[in-house]
Every structure is written in C-alpha cells, then in structure tokens.
C-alpha cells in the first residue's frame, strides 16, 4: 500500500512485496477476465491525450473515483473497474503534489502493465499487474 499519514499522500511503500502480493492475490483471477478491456482503455486514454498515466480503480463497493468502465459482474468479474488518471488522484489529494514525480518514476510501461488502485474495506494501494500476452 502507498500511504503517507502526515502528507495525505499515497507514495511511501509503493513497492512493498507483501502489499503487492496481497493486492495481486485479491484481483489476479478477476483481472484476467477484464485485462483486454483495460488494456484498450489504457491505450485510448493515452492516445487521446487525457493522461500518460492511466490508473484503473478496482473496487467491490460503489465509489466516486474515476469513471465506471466495467461494472461488477459485467464480464463475470467480482470487481468493478473505474478509469482514472494521475491528475484526478492529485486533485483529490490521494497523491500529494510532492509525490507526483516519484509516482511517474515508478509507473511501469502501460503497454505491458496495468496500474490498478485496489480498494477493499480500509485497505487501498497501487499494484502494477502485467497484461496477459496474446
């Protein structure tokens, strides 16, 4: 998880192996069902100039962050996926302005990896999950 209590910023333990394993475990089986749609959405977000850093929010409950892309159960998936990007996270103070450069440095190639912000209960964090190869 990425959580910086003093600065309301989500960039401290971005690469924590324990957190990444937990997040991957939560969404990996579901991700396979929606990966093609998320990859295409990532491409369109970048191609249309909205952001070079698409973020997909994976949630199981209603949330007003990003735009609904894939509803829960739409593709036999257990999670809903919302399309967002770095600017919205900064505007909502989920990522502090001082952490933007670090986020960009850690952001993986969006043609190969999906940037997911997974929210389950009080637990939330970023994970980069590779898109399945064709």
N, C-alpha and C positions, 0 to 999 in steps of 0.2 A: 504494500500500500504506500501511497505517497501522502504523507500527512505532516504538516508543519504547524504545530499548535500555536506558536507565537505569531505567525505571519499569515494565517489562514491561506496557506499555500500548499499545493499537493505535490511537492517535489523532493522530499527527503530520502525516502528509501525506495526509490523508483525501481531499482534493480535487485531488490531483496529476493534471493532464491526461494525462501519459504513462502513469501507472499505470492510470488509468481506461480509457484506450484499449486497453491491453494486456489488462486483465481483460475488458472488453467483447468484444474480439476472441476471447477464449478461449471465452466462453459464449453469445454472442449467438445463433448459429444454433441451439444446443441450447435456449436459453431459450424460443424461440417454440413449441417442442413441449410445454413444461410450464407456460407462463405462466398459462393458465386455472386449473390446479390450484393453483398458488402464490398466485394472487390470491384464490381461495376460501379457502385455508388461512389467509392473512393476515387475511381478514375474520373467520373463525371464531376465530382466536386473540384478536383484539381484542374481538369480540362476547362471548366467554365470559370476558373479563376476565383472561386469562393475561398479556397484555402489550399496551401501546400501540405497542411497537417490535419487531414480528416480524423475525427475521433468518433467512434461508434459507442454509444452508451448502451450497455446490456443491463436490463432491469427486469424484475419479475412483478413489480407493482407499478402503478401509474406514477409518472414523474414528468415534470415540465422542464426538460432539458433537451435541447435539440428538437428535431422533427421526427415524428414516428416514421420509420422506414419499413419495418417488418413487425407486425403485431404478434403477440403471443398466440401460438397455435396456428398461425397463418400457413406455416410450412412444416407442421408437426413439431414445432420448436417450443421449448419451455420458457424461453426468454423473449422479451420484446427488445428490438434494436432501434435506437434513435440515432439519427445522423447529426453530428455537431462538428465543431472545429475549435482550434486553439483560441481564437478571438472570443468566442462565447464563454469559454472557461475562464478567460482573463476578466471579461466583463462581469461575470457572476462571482468573481473573486475566489474561484476554485483553484486557480493557479495564480499566484502573485506575480506582478509585473517583473519582480526581481528574479523569478524562476523561468521566465519565458525562454531565455537563451539556453538554459540547461535542458529544458524540455525539447527544444529543437535539436540540440546536440544528441540527445538520447533517442530521438524519433527515428524509427527504422524505415527502410525503403518501403513506401506504401504500395509498390507493385508486388512486393513479396510478403509483407506483413500487414496485418490489420491491427490498428490501435484501438483496443477496447478499454472502456472505462466501465468496470463491473461494479454494480451496486447490489448488495444483498444485506438487508437489515441495516445495521450500523457499520457494516464493512464496505469499504469502497477503495478502488485502486485501479491503476493502469496496468495493462498487460499487452504485450505485442505477441500475437499468435500468427504463425505462418499460414498463408493461404495454401490449400492443398494444390499440389502440382497437377496439371492437366493430364 
